[in-house]
Amino acid sequence: METIHILYIGRHLEILETVIRLINANENWNGVGVMNDEEAKDVFLEKNFSLVLLGSGIQEESEAELCTFFKNINPDVSIVQHYGGGSGLLKSEILLGLCNNKI
């Protein structure tokens, strides 16, 4: 099965580390986490991400700019807001985002 690349953007290091650990616990997923917008853009250009997760703490203006950037580079990328709620919710959000990407 092909590896699914997931980019997580968060503003809190501990949460970022936890989310990436949970993503990478799935053998078919590869999570990359960043804390700032410029790094997010740079990393996005390096890999073919299927999904972008936006964590809490991202200002509305940054979120809009990032979404526009990602969609301009890859119109098929799925972008999901993730504000926490545990590993079950995270997995559900990822699976839903990936399903919506294929519809």
C-alpha positions as CSV (number, residue, x, y, z in Angstrom):
1,M,0.0,0.0,0.0
2,E,1.2,3.5,-0.8
3,T,2.3,5.8,2.0
4,I,0.0,8.7,2.7
5,H,1.9,11.9,3.6
6,I,0.2,14.1,6.1
7,L,1.4,17.6,7.1
8,Y,0.4,18.9,10.5
9,I,0.8,22.6,11.4
10,G,0.6,23.5,15.0
11,R,1.7,26.2,17.3
12,H,2.3,24.1,20.4
13,L,5.3,21.8,20.4
14,E,4.0,19.2,22.8
15,I,0.7,18.8,20.9
16,L,2.6,18.7,17.6
17,E,4.9,15.9,18.9
18,T,1.9,14.0,20.1
19,V,-0.1,14.3,16.9
20,I,2.9,13.3,14.7
21,R,3.5,10.3,17.0
22,L,-0.1,9.2,16.6
23,I,0.0,9.7,12.8
24,N,3.2,7.7,12.5
25,A,1.8,4.9,14.5
26,N,-0.1,3.9,11.4
27,E,2.3,2.0,9.1
28,N,0.7,3.5,6.0
29,W,0.9,7.2,7.1
30,N,3.9,9.5,7.3
31,G,3.4,12.6,9.4
32,V,5.5,15.7,9.3
33,G,5.0,18.5,11.8
34,V,5.9,22.2,11.6
35,M,5.2,25.1,13.8
36,N,5.4,28.1,11.5
37,D,3.9,29.1,8.1
38,E,7.1,29.5,6.2
39,E,8.3,26.1,7.2
40,A,4.9,24.6,6.3
41,K,5.2,26.1,2.8
42,D,8.7,24.9,2.3
43,V,7.9,21.3,3.5
44,F,4.8,21.2,1.4
45,L,6.8,21.9,-1.7
46,E,9.1,19.0,-0.9
47,K,6.5,16.1,-0.7
48,N,3.3,15.2,-2.3
49,F,1.0,15.6,0.8
50,S,-2.5,14.1,0.6
51,L,-3.7,15.8,3.7
52,V,-2.9,19.0,5.7
53,L,-4.0,19.2,9.4
54,L,-4.3,22.6,10.8
55,G,-3.9,22.6,14.6
56,S,-5.1,25.1,17.2
57,G,-3.5,28.4,17.6
58,I,-3.3,29.3,13.9
59,Q,-4.6,32.8,13.3
60,E,-7.4,33.2,10.8
61,E,-5.3,35.2,8.4
62,S,-2.5,32.7,8.5
63,E,-5.0,29.8,7.9
64,A,-6.5,31.5,4.9
65,E,-3.1,32.3,3.4
66,L,-1.9,28.7,4.0
67,C,-5.0,27.1,2.5
68,T,-4.7,29.3,-0.6
69,F,-1.0,28.4,-1.0
70,F,-1.6,24.7,-0.6
71,K,-4.6,24.6,-3.0
72,N,-2.6,26.6,-5.6
73,I,0.2,24.0,-5.4
74,N,-2.0,20.9,-5.2
75,P,-5.8,21.5,-5.8
76,D,-6.5,17.9,-4.7
77,V,-5.0,18.2,-1.2
78,S,-7.5,17.8,1.6
79,I,-7.2,20.4,4.4
80,V,-8.7,19.6,7.8
81,Q,-8.9,21.6,11.0
82,H,-7.8,19.6,14.1
83,Y,-8.2,21.2,17.4
84,G,-7.7,18.1,19.6
85,G,-10.0,15.5,21.1
86,G,-7.8,12.4,21.3
87,S,-6.4,9.8,19.0
88,G,-9.8,8.4,17.9
89,L,-11.0,11.8,16.7
90,L,-7.6,12.4,15.0
91,K,-7.9,9.1,13.1
92,S,-11.5,9.9,12.1
93,E,-10.6,13.3,10.8
94,I,-7.7,11.9,8.8
95,L,-9.8,9.1,7.3
96,L,-12.7,11.5,6.5
97,G,-10.3,14.0,4.9
98,L,-8.7,11.2,2.8
99,C,-12.2,9.9,1.7
100,N,-13.3,13.4,0.8
101,N,-10.2,13.8,-1.3
102,K,-11.3,10.7,-3.4
103,I,-14.9,11.8,-4.0
